[in-house]
């Protein structure tokens, strides 16, 4: 593990050394303040003011140097721009190439400046966290509140980099002109979808995105996958070459993801009818739907261990379990057994290979394709979520073959049986086991970097959240800096749920609560939709299926808008809070306040709740990856595990709530199940406000 102080020294540009944050001095001052307060030399208020003044001086030196360098770069671009105009008029190709090289030199210096800002921004964040930890009170909250929003804020210069982004734009625009000098000069602003194909600009854009947390659709979508995205500029070795990569095996993993999500949601429109046909209450649909989530907690554990040795065998086992589970689900009708039905759904949950699907992408897909594969994983999940209910809407037929009944309740099971059987044959014939790569990973006992460190899970033992290689290396050193006397063991990953819980800061707890809330609200909405709409609006199964399919189809376009535009206009914490408020509005609108409950009220409130919960999920996972301890970014009991356990628990509790509330009568079901959602949402908003300035 690299000590951040040493890494800061190693990353410094020699001639700029006097302008970096003096991290060593700040740590020394912290140590002195701790000793002085312990011996009564200074009170905490005085320490806070003194340290604020020291940090202000550090930031001012950084900012003034940053502005100076931006001016130098701007002047060089301006001079080159004047030369460009002359040269293009003369159409001197050799001179144009020389000018192109000169622009590239500016680009390299710009990258150097971006890294300067990145190192200093990281140092400021770490020293703020360190102060809070040493003194036990929220200096970060005070400092950000008083500095970030001030009209003369220098802190904003470090964390917003508007000036540098303007320089990036000028460099990109001029290179675009040079690259297309033989044709009409169309500005990059007129073709925003076209990316300038220049390696220097690619590096500049990657540095800007890392620094500003800027996203595009692919990146924002990839956040939902919990697959580690490595920094292409970090210099980490890509252990997957193009020869070992097998496209068909990746497709099989994505198809497995798609079919599993179809399998999860295909029963939602008819689960209540199936429960009634077996002599149970309609609200038992909550237990039927939720039993699959309960089993996923256990499947994540053994699939995680299994994927260290093989990808093919766990996928085969998964397909067999899902085939048998759906078979039992379909046969339960003729056997007139609710127990058989629940066993079938439990088997389906035990066949959840999403950990293997995600592990395959992180281990066996080349780095240059990993972002697209991660987005494909999320897209397959979203499409499966939409196609499941839609497919159920088409299965509105009834017939018998011998003693077997085929109707809207059993056909989802039969259809998925056939689908998994076909998939199993396809898997058996075409999947290529990456044996050599897997053996290499096992022999090296991967745990720390990139492709080697992705044995964690989404459903149970989740992948570490989206943290780039450089960022993770810096975060891994956070605990190393806390005290020179700390033992090595204190920097190891958490070894149990209890030890992981003790590492949770208020910010992390708030983000986990938000994740629980959004999953709870979504599960309540989806699982009780059939019962509620049948009772109040007399909707048929087909109408319910169409409604749920429409909800599922909003996932991709909403993420496209948020990932490409919204996250680049507002801070993540602002989007987080606004989304929580919108989810709260959606929940409040869902309540039945009068005897007459209208379709427009239900549909609009459901869309608001579902759409903003989707927005909330991506931003929540992004923030969680930034605020959690370095010890929770690796190992078995990592932040990803805690977040997905929170989500799985939310689904189980929500489905159990639906069944329990059903005993009070269907007329009370809607309002009773919405009350916990309302309370949890209000508490999550309060937690966000409490930790808001620590999410800076």
Secondary structure, DSSP 8 states (H G I E B T S, - for coil): ---HHHHHHHHS-GGGGGGS--HHHHHHHHHHHHHHHHTTSS-HHHHHHHHHHHHHHHHHHHHHHHHHHHHHHHHHHHHHHHHHHHHHHHT-HHHHHHHHHHHHHHHHHHHHHHHHHHHHHHHHHHHHHHHHHHHSS-HHHHHHHHHTTSTT-SHHHHHH-HHHHHHHHHHHHHHHHHHTTTS----TTT-TT-----HHHHHHHHHHHHHHT---HHHHHHHTTT-----TTS-------TTT--HHHHHHHHHHHHHHHHHHHTTTTTHHHHHHHTTS-GGGHHHHHHHHHHHHHHHHHHHHHHTTT-SHHHHHHHHHHHHHHHHHHHHHHHHT-HHHHHHHHHHHHHT--HHHHHHHHHHHS-HHHHHHHHHHHHHHHHHHHHHHHHHHHH----EEETTEEESTTTHHHHHHHHHHHHHHHHHHHH----HHHHHHHHHTT--SSGGGG----SSSS----S--HHHHHHHHTTTTTT-TT--GGGGS---SHHHHHHT--HHHHHHHHHHHHHHHHHHHHHHTHHHHHHHHH---HHHHHHHHHHHHHHHHHHHHHIIIIIHHHS-HHHHHHHHHHHHHHHHHHHS--SS---HHHHHHHHHHHHHHHHHHHHHHHHHHHHHS-GGGSSSSS-HHHHHHHHHHHHHHHHHHHHHHHHTT-HHHHHHHHHHHHHHHHHHHHHHHHHHGGGG-
